[in-house]
Amino acid sequence: MEKRIGAAIILIQEKTSIPELNAILNVHSDIIIARQGLPLSDRNLNIISLVLEGTTNDISSLTGKIGKLKHIQVKSVLTKTKDENGNKTNLG
């Protein structure tokens, strides 16, 4: 199956959900290229941004599990890559 590069933004509204979130991220660590956490203390929110590389199914599995957690929202975007001739390329 074709691999894609994507990104996910996770909005954490209550810190009580963080242990469950970290467990999910640990299970899917093989598709996470980069992770950055940003506290928004003035709003009592936290944001985690992820850069991902995996199949559509792998990335959907990760974001689907995160989306089921209480007090957490997730949005993702996937790219299609093309070579210099405009042909679709496979990343992996």
Steps between C-alpha positions, in 0.01 A plus 500: 500500500622851418650707780413864543635789700247679715449712805265485796409775745371383837316742730493390864229668705560311827826353623322194643495349149877530444599152633258330257622721217865419573421127501343528153794705370742240638322216316520697173851638552625326184311750280583814703791692346480804730298618800472848650303602806377854557336605827244781475495580870284810466224287343553181707567308178786295361579430135708216362602508136616182328675440170409153376612255231292190442224344301159658498378214719782548754439873532121455514541241775703743708272800453186290542612374841600851608165638382314266736668645809301739718608864506731453199452610140717396206523615138730354239611564145677263259708588197536336164856507373602532137835485323642768268290361211175526695471124560388370838790367705513239771685607815572156632 
